[in-house]
Amino acid sequence: MFGWQAIPVMTATRALTWLIAWVASTMGTSAFGQSGVRLTQDDLQKRANGVLALMSFSIVPDITTSALSIGSGGGTAGSSDFFMTQLGGGDTISDSVPIYLEGVLAASRYDPTFIATQGAENRRIPAKWNSLSATGGIGWDFKLTDELKLRPIFNFALGNVTSDLRAASWYVGRKTDQDVAFLDRGSLNAYGLGGSLMLDWEHYRPGYEVDVELRYSDIRLQSFDSSAAVKGKAAARSANLWARYRAPTGITLLQRPLRYVLELTHTEFLGDQRGVLGFDRLTAIGAGLELDSSAYNVVVTRTRLVGRYVFGTNVSGFSVGLAVSF
């Protein structure tokens, strides 16, 4: 099954102030030629680790984090906006070949407007950071009962964060009449290795279908081939419970019953993701419809549209997800 998640609008009371500080730190040892701002190597290391912790949300398949949009207000501390979306899925090849394959592509964008101070004067400085990541997984289904499987999965990931600090440098130079030397190697590359362990229960009956998955994931991210200022590491560890109930609505479309879908997902973040966006856990409750096109000779056998309400500590929002099965 493969799916795409649209963007829920979320609001976090603890905004991404740590990432604002990291952006400032990666501009070099001094953001302004006369500002006297200095950060120790330990500070730089913590900021780089924080960026990888943020990237770790996108490398683990998870409905609760498959789409995030978080904004924070302005003020003397600046403002920031964060957006992330995922496209991915996974499935077992067949009962006779119980190899499980999964893949996730994710993109995120962070647009901070932070405040830099020079003497008694404050200035707003724009910066934009873009992240891309890809995660793959290969596993094997061990059949415990007719309906229950144990699935160990080996996961690997690649990610990159780039910035347009050159544009920010031009802007500051125009607005302040100063030659500001920002760090021009605003790029971080990272790879991840780890694994997941999943219990998959499939309870299918003529009148309804129930799917329940319990998953623990542990993927370690490590930077490579990046500038000295942005070397870091992070651990993406999470426990996730996902359940779905499907049953006919009584309506027939495309010669098959139109089903209604109910979903429940809960994720506990246990690694470096914990608290980095202001929450330790997320829960999603969803409802939608599933169209069955298997009566026709087409690649897509099922199309599912689900609306979800997502909530956690300091966070709440809505999303719309579109998924297809082959």
Buried (B, 14 or more C-beta within 10 A) or exposed (E): BBBBBBBBBBBBEBBBBBBBBBBBBBBBEBBBEEBEBEBEEEEBBBBBBBBBBBBBBBBBBBBBBBBBBBBBEEEEBBBBBBBBBBBBBBEBEEEEEBEBBBBBBBBBBBBBBBBBEBEEEEBBBEBBBBBBBBBBBBBBBEEEEEEBBBBBBEBBBBBBBBBBBEEBBEBBBEEBEBEBBBBEBBBBBBBBEBBBBBBBBEEEEEEEBBBBBBBBBBBBBBBEEBBEBBBBBBBBBBBBBBBBBBBBEEEEEBEBBBBBBBBBBBBBBBBBBBEBBBBBBBBBBBEBBBBBBEEEEEEEBBBBEBBBBBBBBBBBBBBBBEBBBE
